[in-house]
Amino acid sequence: MIRYSLKCVEGHAFDSWFQSAEAFDALAAKGLLSCAVCGADDVKKAIMAPRVRKKGGVVAPEPSVADAPAPSLSTPATPVEQAMKAMQAHVEKHSTYVGGRFADEARAIHLGDAPERMIHGEAKPEEAKALIEDGVPIAPLPGVPKSKAN
């Protein structure tokens, strides 16, 4: 395994592991690499310091993006994360959380058996598929409900 510091055309820096240098080259040649931040597919190796053995055979740590101070995990770091956080806040403010009853509630609202209102919650994949097949308008939402977050 080898870890490379990478950089996309937009200037985002990130690290990634590869099976070998040849594996990186093969993926790059096929255009199968993308930026972990923005998804850009123009990714190149960034300048890296080589790993150097110190006296006594101890390997000095390799400087990388991972060694930079970590951003706060509660603060969105990218515009995409900020947009997802804003969408999650909007959904939580303007809809009712129904938890695991989502499929039943969505179907009842669609059929007119329950008052029309905005809801959000969880559904098993087969429940979501059945709702879509029956024409019930649903969409997956990013993030985790506050009730399920640590």
C-alpha positions as CSV (number, residue, x, y, z in Angstrom):
1,M,0.0,0.0,0.0
2,I,1.1,3.5,-0.8
3,R,-0.3,6.8,0.3
4,Y,-0.2,9.8,-2.0
5,S,-0.9,13.4,-1.4
6,L,-3.2,14.5,-4.2
7,K,-4.4,17.8,-5.6
8,C,-7.3,18.5,-8.0
9,V,-7.6,21.1,-10.7
10,E,-9.6,23.3,-8.2
11,G,-6.8,23.3,-5.7
12,H,-8.3,20.9,-3.1
13,A,-5.6,18.8,-1.4
14,F,-6.3,15.3,0.0
15,D,-4.6,12.0,0.7
16,S,-5.5,8.6,-0.7
17,W,-4.2,5.1,-0.4
18,F,-3.4,2.9,-3.4
19,Q,-2.4,-0.8,-3.8
20,S,0.8,0.3,-5.6
21,A,2.3,3.1,-7.7
22,E,1.2,1.1,-10.8
23,A,-2.4,0.9,-9.4
24,F,-2.4,4.7,-9.1
25,D,-1.1,5.1,-12.7
26,A,-3.7,2.7,-14.1
27,L,-6.6,4.4,-12.3
28,A,-5.3,7.8,-13.5
29,A,-4.9,6.6,-17.1
30,K,-8.5,5.4,-17.1
31,G,-9.8,8.7,-15.6
32,L,-11.1,6.9,-12.5
33,L,-9.7,9.3,-9.9
34,S,-11.8,12.1,-8.5
35,C,-11.4,14.8,-5.9
36,A,-12.6,13.8,-2.5
37,V,-13.9,17.4,-1.9
38,C,-15.5,18.6,-5.2
39,G,-15.5,15.5,-7.4
40,A,-13.3,17.0,-10.1
41,D,-11.8,14.3,-12.3
42,D,-8.5,16.1,-13.0
43,V,-6.4,14.8,-10.1
44,K,-2.6,14.8,-9.9
45,K,0.0,13.8,-7.3
46,A,1.0,16.7,-5.1
47,I,4.6,17.4,-4.1
48,M,5.5,15.1,-1.2
49,A,8.5,14.8,1.1
50,P,10.0,11.3,1.0
51,R,10.0,9.1,4.0
52,V,13.5,9.1,5.5
53,R,14.8,6.7,8.0
54,K,16.3,8.3,11.1
55,K,19.3,7.0,12.9
56,G,18.4,3.7,14.4
57,G,16.1,2.7,11.6
58,V,13.0,4.6,12.8
59,V,11.0,6.1,10.0
60,A,10.2,9.8,10.2
61,P,6.4,10.4,9.7
62,E,5.5,11.5,6.2
63,P,4.1,15.0,6.1
64,S,0.7,15.1,4.4
65,V,-2.7,16.8,4.3
66,A,-3.7,14.6,7.2
67,D,-1.1,16.2,9.4
68,A,-2.7,19.6,9.0
69,P,-4.8,20.9,11.9
70,A,-8.2,19.2,11.7
71,P,-11.2,21.5,11.0
72,S,-14.0,21.4,13.5
73,L,-16.2,18.4,12.8
74,S,-19.3,20.4,13.7
75,T,-18.6,23.2,11.2
76,P,-19.2,22.4,7.5
77,A,-15.9,22.6,5.6
78,T,-17.0,22.8,2.0
79,P,-19.8,24.6,0.1
80,V,-21.4,21.2,-0.5
81,E,-21.4,20.4,3.3
82,Q,-22.7,23.9,4.0
83,A,-25.6,23.4,1.5
84,M,-26.4,20.0,3.0
85,K,-26.4,21.4,6.5
86,A,-28.7,24.2,5.4
87,M,-31.1,21.8,3.7
88,Q,-31.1,19.5,6.8
89,A,-31.9,22.5,9.0
90,H,-34.7,23.6,6.7
91,V,-36.3,20.1,6.6
92,E,-36.1,19.8,10.4
93,K,-37.7,23.2,10.9
94,H,-40.5,22.8,8.3
95,S,-41.5,19.1,8.7
96,T,-42.4,16.6,11.3
97,Y,-40.1,13.7,12.2
98,V,-42.0,10.4,12.0
99,G,-39.1,8.0,12.5
100,G,-39.6,4.5,11.3
101,R,-43.2,5.1,10.5
102,F,-42.2,7.2,7.5
103,A,-43.5,4.7,4.8
104,D,-46.9,4.3,6.5
105,E,-47.3,8.0,7.1
106,A,-46.2,9.0,3.5
107,R,-48.6,6.5,2.0
108,A,-51.5,7.7,4.3
109,I,-50.8,11.3,3.3
110,H,-50.7,10.3,-0.4
111,L,-54.0,8.4,-0.2
112,G,-55.7,11.2,1.7
113,D,-56.1,9.1,4.8
114,A,-53.9,11.5,6.9
115,P,-53.7,15.3,6.8
116,E,-51.3,16.7,4.2
117,R,-48.1,17.9,5.8
118,M,-44.3,17.7,5.3
119,I,-42.7,14.7,7.0
120,H,-39.3,13.1,7.3
121,G,-38.0,9.9,8.8
122,E,-36.5,6.5,7.9
123,A,-37.6,3.8,5.6
124,K,-36.1,0.5,4.7
125,P,-34.9,0.2,1.1
126,E,-37.8,-2.1,0.1
127,E,-40.3,0.3,1.7
128,A,-38.9,3.3,-0.2
129,K,-38.9,1.3,-3.5
130,A,-42.6,0.4,-3.0
131,L,-43.5,4.0,-2.3
132,I,-41.8,5.2,-5.5
133,E,-43.4,2.4,-7.5
134,D,-46.8,3.5,-6.1
135,G,-46.2,7.1,-7.2
136,V,-45.7,8.5,-3.6
137,P,-43.4,11.5,-4.0
138,I,-40.4,10.9,-1.7
139,A,-36.7,11.8,-1.8
140,P,-33.7,10.7,0.2
141,L,-32.2,13.4,2.4
142,P,-28.5,13.7,3.4
143,G,-27.5,13.6,7.0
144,V,-28.7,12.0,10.1
145,P,-31.7,13.1,12.2
146,K,-30.7,14.9,15.4
147,S,-32.4,12.2,17.4
148,K,-30.0,9.6,15.9
149,A,-26.8,11.8,16.0
150,N,-24.3,11.6,18.9
